[in-house]
Amino acid sequence: MTKDTTTMTRRGMLIGGSAVALALAGCSDAPRFLTYDGPEVTSVVLQKARRNMALLHGEQVLQTYQIELGFAPVGHKQVQGDGKTPEGVYQINRRNPRSEFHLSLGISYPDVNDVARARAAGQDPGGDIFIHGTPRRFRNRPDWTAGCIAITNRQIEDVFAMVRDGTPVFLYA
């Protein structure tokens, strides 16, 4: 082989290998990290009874999603294990790109009032409330979370890109 042929063969192997890797990546459930350069999401508003979540820029609705909630969704989350999704004003306070539920954004529940109320009752308020994706085993099951807000995996990829830490989250009954 000549030097030119060897170089072309190596280049072909790299390109071919990259094409195979890209093709396989397209078939996986691994999260895709999207970028977003639109208007800033200034709040997330959830209406539990309507099973609806909206991303807003000021008063302008940027996007809406149908949601799934905790397995006992009516009422404000009181204690760990009650299956309720919190109600009130919180904020996005963390993100998990390696979530068991595809991707997830943490909600700052419990706040000081939630902790005080639960402790007064001799209970743990619980925690780890997230907006997250939906694993295959839970698809087409209504209100299956332990208190979180679930959307499709494709939708959480968009939300993960659009919503920043510190964004207020308004959870209404």
C-alpha positions as YAML, in Angstrom:
chain: A
units: angstrom
residues:
- id: 1
  name: MET
  ca: [0.00, 0.00, 0.00]
- id: 2
  name: THR
  ca: [1.14, 3.49, -0.70]
- id: 3
  name: LYS
  ca: [1.11, 6.24, 1.88]
- id: 4
  name: ASP
  ca: [-1.90, 7.87, 0.15]
- id: 5
  name: THR
  ca: [-3.83, 4.57, 0.10]
- id: 6
  name: THR
  ca: [-3.05, 3.94, 3.80]
- id: 7
  name: THR
  ca: [-4.19, 7.45, 4.72]
- id: 8
  name: MET
  ca: [-7.38, 7.04, 2.68]
- id: 9
  name: THR
  ca: [-8.07, 3.64, 4.27]
- id: 10
  name: ARG
  ca: [-7.63, 5.05, 7.81]
- id: 11
  name: ARG
  ca: [-9.79, 8.05, 6.96]
- id: 12
  name: GLY
  ca: [-12.47, 5.73, 5.52]
- id: 13
  name: MET
  ca: [-12.39, 3.59, 8.67]
- id: 14
  name: LEU
  ca: [-12.79, 6.66, 10.88]
- id: 15
  name: ILE
  ca: [-15.65, 8.01, 8.81]
- id: 16
  name: GLY
  ca: [-17.30, 4.58, 8.59]
- id: 17
  name: GLY
  ca: [-16.87, 3.99, 12.32]
- id: 18
  name: SER
  ca: [-18.32, 7.42, 13.09]
- id: 19
  name: ALA
  ca: [-21.31, 6.73, 10.86]
- id: 20
  name: VAL
  ca: [-21.98, 3.44, 12.66]
- id: 21
  name: ALA
  ca: [-21.66, 5.12, 16.07]
- id: 22
  name: LEU
  ca: [-24.06, 7.88, 15.02]
- id: 23
  name: ALA
  ca: [-26.54, 5.36, 13.65]
- id: 24
  name: LEU
  ca: [-26.44, 3.33, 16.86]
- id: 25
  name: ALA
  ca: [-26.77, 6.46, 19.01]
- id: 26
  name: GLY
  ca: [-29.96, 7.33, 17.16]
- id: 27
  name: CYS
  ca: [-31.45, 4.00, 18.27]
- id: 28
  name: SER
  ca: [-30.65, 4.37, 21.97]
- id: 29
  name: ASP
  ca: [-32.72, 5.80, 24.80]
- id: 30
  name: ALA
  ca: [-29.77, 7.95, 25.90]
- id: 31
  name: PRO
  ca: [-30.84, 11.55, 26.50]
- id: 32
  name: ARG
  ca: [-30.02, 14.10, 23.87]
- id: 33
  name: PHE
  ca: [-28.81, 17.42, 25.17]
- id: 34
  name: LEU
  ca: [-30.57, 20.02, 23.11]
- id: 35
  name: THR
  ca: [-29.80, 23.70, 23.02]
- id: 36
  name: TYR
  ca: [-32.36, 26.48, 23.22]
- id: 37
  name: ASP
  ca: [-31.92, 30.06, 22.06]
- id: 38
  name: GLY
  ca: [-35.51, 31.31, 22.27]
- id: 39
  name: PRO
  ca: [-37.12, 33.59, 24.85]
- id: 40
  name: GLU
  ca: [-36.16, 32.91, 28.46]
- id: 41
  name: VAL
  ca: [-38.56, 30.71, 30.40]
- id: 42
  name: THR
  ca: [-39.48, 32.96, 33.34]
- id: 43
  name: SER
  ca: [-41.93, 30.56, 35.01]
- id: 44
  name: VAL
  ca: [-43.36, 27.07, 34.90]
- id: 45
  name: VAL
  ca: [-47.08, 26.83, 35.69]
- id: 46
  name: LEU
  ca: [-48.76, 23.50, 36.48]
- id: 47
  name: GLN
  ca: [-52.49, 22.98, 36.79]
- id: 48
  name: LYS
  ca: [-52.90, 19.59, 38.42]
- id: 49
  name: ALA
  ca: [-56.64, 19.16, 37.77]
- id: 50
  name: ARG
  ca: [-56.14, 19.91, 34.07]
- id: 51
  name: ARG
  ca: [-52.99, 17.75, 33.88]
- id: 52
  name: ASN
  ca: [-51.29, 20.66, 32.15]
- id: 53
  name: MET
  ca: [-47.88, 22.32, 32.42]
- id: 54
  name: ALA
  ca: [-46.97, 25.58, 30.65]
- id: 55
  name: LEU
  ca: [-43.60, 27.24, 30.14]
- id: 56
  name: LEU
  ca: [-43.98, 31.01, 30.12]
- id: 57
  name: HIS
  ca: [-41.94, 34.05, 29.18]
- id: 58
  name: GLY
  ca: [-43.68, 36.75, 31.19]
- id: 59
  name: GLU
  ca: [-47.33, 36.18, 30.28]
- id: 60
  name: GLN
  ca: [-46.56, 34.61, 26.89]
- id: 61
  name: VAL
  ca: [-47.04, 30.84, 26.78]
- id: 62
  name: LEU
  ca: [-44.05, 29.31, 25.01]
- id: 63
  name: GLN
  ca: [-45.03, 25.66, 25.27]
- id: 64
  name: THR
  ca: [-47.63, 23.44, 26.98]
- id: 65
  name: TYR
  ca: [-47.51, 19.78, 27.93]
- id: 66
  name: GLN
  ca: [-49.91, 17.13, 29.18]
- id: 67
  name: ILE
  ca: [-48.58, 15.70, 32.46]
- id: 68
  name: GLU
  ca: [-48.88, 12.71, 34.77]
- id: 69
  name: LEU
  ca: [-48.80, 13.21, 38.53]
- id: 70
  name: GLY
  ca: [-48.44, 11.29, 41.76]
- id: 71
  name: PHE
  ca: [-50.62, 8.22, 42.30]
- id: 72
  name: ALA
  ca: [-52.87, 10.20, 44.73]
- id: 73
  name: PRO
  ca: [-52.81, 13.62, 43.02]
- id: 74
  name: VAL
  ca: [-55.62, 15.49, 44.81]
- id: 75
  name: GLY
  ca: [-54.38, 17.83, 47.55]
- id: 76
  name: HIS
  ca: [-51.00, 19.21, 48.59]
- id: 77
  name: LYS
  ca: [-48.15, 16.84, 49.39]
- id: 78
  name: GLN
  ca: [-48.00, 16.45, 53.17]
- id: 79
  name: VAL
  ca: [-45.65, 13.57, 53.95]
- id: 80
  name: GLN
  ca: [-43.28, 11.11, 52.32]
- id: 81
  name: GLY
  ca: [-45.11, 8.30, 50.56]
- id: 82
  name: ASP
  ca: [-48.52, 10.00, 50.26]
- id: 83
  name: GLY
  ca: [-48.36, 9.96, 46.44]
- id: 84
  name: LYS
  ca: [-49.36, 13.61, 46.18]
- id: 85
  name: THR
  ca: [-47.77, 16.25, 43.98]
- id: 86
  name: PRO
  ca: [-47.03, 19.47, 45.90]
- id: 87
  name: GLU
  ca: [-49.04, 22.67, 45.48]
- id: 88
  name: GLY
  ca: [-47.59, 26.13, 45.94]
- id: 89
  name: VAL
  ca: [-44.66, 28.17, 44.71]
- id: 90
  name: TYR
  ca: [-41.29, 26.49, 44.41]
- id: 91
  name: GLN
  ca: [-38.36, 26.74, 42.02]
- id: 92
  name: ILE
  ca: [-36.17, 24.57, 39.84]
- id: 93
  name: ASN
  ca: [-33.16, 23.91, 42.07]
- id: 94
  name: ARG
  ca: [-31.20, 21.11, 40.39]
- id: 95
  name: ARG
  ca: [-30.97, 18.99, 37.26]
- id: 96
  name: ASN
  ca: [-30.11, 15.36, 36.72]
- id: 97
  name: PRO
  ca: [-28.83, 14.39, 33.26]
- id: 98
  name: ARG
  ca: [-28.48, 10.75, 34.39]
- id: 99
  name: SER
  ca: [-31.95, 10.35, 35.84]
- id: 100
  name: GLU
  ca: [-33.58, 6.95, 36.06]
- id: 101
  name: PHE
  ca: [-36.44, 8.80, 34.32]
- id: 102
  name: HIS
  ca: [-34.44, 9.94, 31.25]
- id: 103
  name: LEU
  ca: [-33.72, 13.55, 32.38]
- id: 104
  name: SER
  ca: [-35.08, 15.44, 35.37]
- id: 105
  name: LEU
  ca: [-35.39, 18.92, 36.87]
- id: 106
  name: GLY
  ca: [-35.64, 19.14, 40.65]
- id: 107
  name: ILE
  ca: [-38.34, 21.19, 42.38]
- id: 108
  name: SER
  ca: [-37.44, 22.82, 45.71]
- id: 109
  name: TYR
  ca: [-40.06, 20.91, 47.73]
- id: 110
  name: PRO
  ca: [-40.12, 20.78, 50.72]
- id: 111
  name: ASP
  ca: [-39.90, 24.40, 51.78]
- id: 112
  name: VAL
  ca: [-39.70, 25.52, 55.43]
- id: 113
  name: ASN
  ca: [-43.50, 25.50, 55.77]
- id: 114
  name: ASP
  ca: [-43.76, 21.96, 54.37]
- id: 115
  name: VAL
  ca: [-41.07, 20.76, 56.79]
- id: 116
  name: ALA
  ca: [-42.73, 22.46, 59.79]
- id: 117
  name: ARG
  ca: [-46.18, 21.05, 58.94]
- id: 118
  name: ALA
  ca: [-44.87, 17.49, 58.54]
- id: 119
  name: ARG
  ca: [-42.72, 17.63, 61.66]
- id: 120
  name: ALA
  ca: [-45.65, 18.97, 63.70]
- id: 121
  name: ALA
  ca: [-47.49, 15.82, 62.65]
- id: 122
  name: GLY
  ca: [-44.47, 13.67, 63.55]
- id: 123
  name: GLN
  ca: [-43.84, 12.85, 59.89]
- id: 124
  name: ASP
  ca: [-41.17, 13.26, 57.21]
- id: 125
  name: PRO
  ca: [-42.26, 15.70, 54.46]
- id: 126
  name: GLY
  ca: [-40.55, 13.67, 51.76]
- id: 127
  name: GLY
  ca: [-38.66, 15.26, 48.92]
- id: 128
  name: ASP
  ca: [-37.00, 14.50, 45.61]
- id: 129
  name: ILE
  ca: [-39.85, 15.98, 43.59]
- id: 130
  name: PHE
  ca: [-38.92, 16.32, 39.90]
- id: 131
  name: ILE
  ca: [-40.24, 17.09, 36.46]
- id: 132
  name: HIS
  ca: [-39.00, 14.08, 34.52]
- id: 133
  name: GLY
  ca: [-39.44, 11.73, 31.58]
- id: 134
  name: THR
  ca: [-41.30, 8.43, 31.43]
- id: 135
  name: PRO
  ca: [-39.62, 5.01, 31.34]
- id: 136
  name: ARG
  ca: [-41.22, 2.38, 29.11]
- id: 137
  name: ARG
  ca: [-42.63, 0.45, 32.07]
- id: 138
  name: PHE
  ca: [-44.86, 3.41, 33.02]
- id: 139
  name: ARG
  ca: [-46.06, 4.55, 29.59]
- id: 140
  name: ASN
  ca: [-49.85, 4.69, 29.22]
- id: 141
  name: ARG
  ca: [-50.42, 4.53, 32.99]
- id: 142
  name: PRO
  ca: [-52.19, 7.54, 34.50]
- id: 143
  name: ASP
  ca: [-50.79, 9.23, 37.61]
- id: 144
  name: TRP
  ca: [-48.09, 6.72, 38.41]
- id: 145
  name: THR
  ca: [-45.33, 8.82, 40.03]
- id: 146
  name: ALA
  ca: [-44.57, 9.07, 43.75]
- id: 147
  name: GLY
  ca: [-45.39, 12.81, 43.60]
- id: 148
  name: CYS
  ca: [-43.38, 14.02, 40.62]
- id: 149
  name: ILE
  ca: [-44.53, 15.50, 37.33]
- id: 150
  name: ALA
  ca: [-43.96, 13.23, 34.32]
- id: 151
  name: ILE
  ca: [-43.92, 14.11, 30.63]
- id: 152
  name: THR
  ca: [-42.64, 12.16, 27.64]
- id: 153
  name: ASN
  ca: [-38.91, 11.64, 27.19]
- id: 154
  name: ARG
  ca: [-38.90, 13.80, 24.05]
- id: 155
  name: GLN
  ca: [-40.68, 16.58, 25.95]
- id: 156
  name: ILE
  ca: [-38.28, 16.50, 28.93]
- id: 157
  name: GLU
  ca: [-35.41, 16.93, 26.48]
- id: 158
  name: ASP
  ca: [-36.97, 20.23, 25.38]
- id: 159
  name: VAL
  ca: [-37.84, 21.32, 28.93]
- id: 160
  name: PHE
  ca: [-34.37, 20.40, 30.19]
- id: 161
  name: ALA
  ca: [-32.87, 22.71, 27.53]
- id: 162
  name: MET
  ca: [-35.35, 25.55, 28.04]
- id: 163
  name: VAL
  ca: [-35.72, 25.84, 31.84]
- id: 164
  name: ARG
  ca: [-32.85, 27.16, 33.97]
- id: 165
  name: ASP
  ca: [-32.14, 26.58, 37.65]
- id: 166
  name: GLY
  ca: [-33.88, 29.22, 39.76]
- id: 167
  name: THR
  ca: [-36.97, 29.38, 37.51]
- id: 168
  name: PRO
  ca: [-40.15, 29.71, 39.64]
- id: 169
  name: VAL
  ca: [-42.60, 26.80, 39.52]
- id: 170
  name: PHE
  ca: [-46.26, 27.50, 40.35]
- id: 171
  name: LEU
  ca: [-48.19, 24.31, 41.18]
- id: 172
  name: TYR
  ca: [-51.95, 24.82, 41.34]
- id: 173
  name: ALA
  ca: [-54.70, 22.37, 42.32]
...
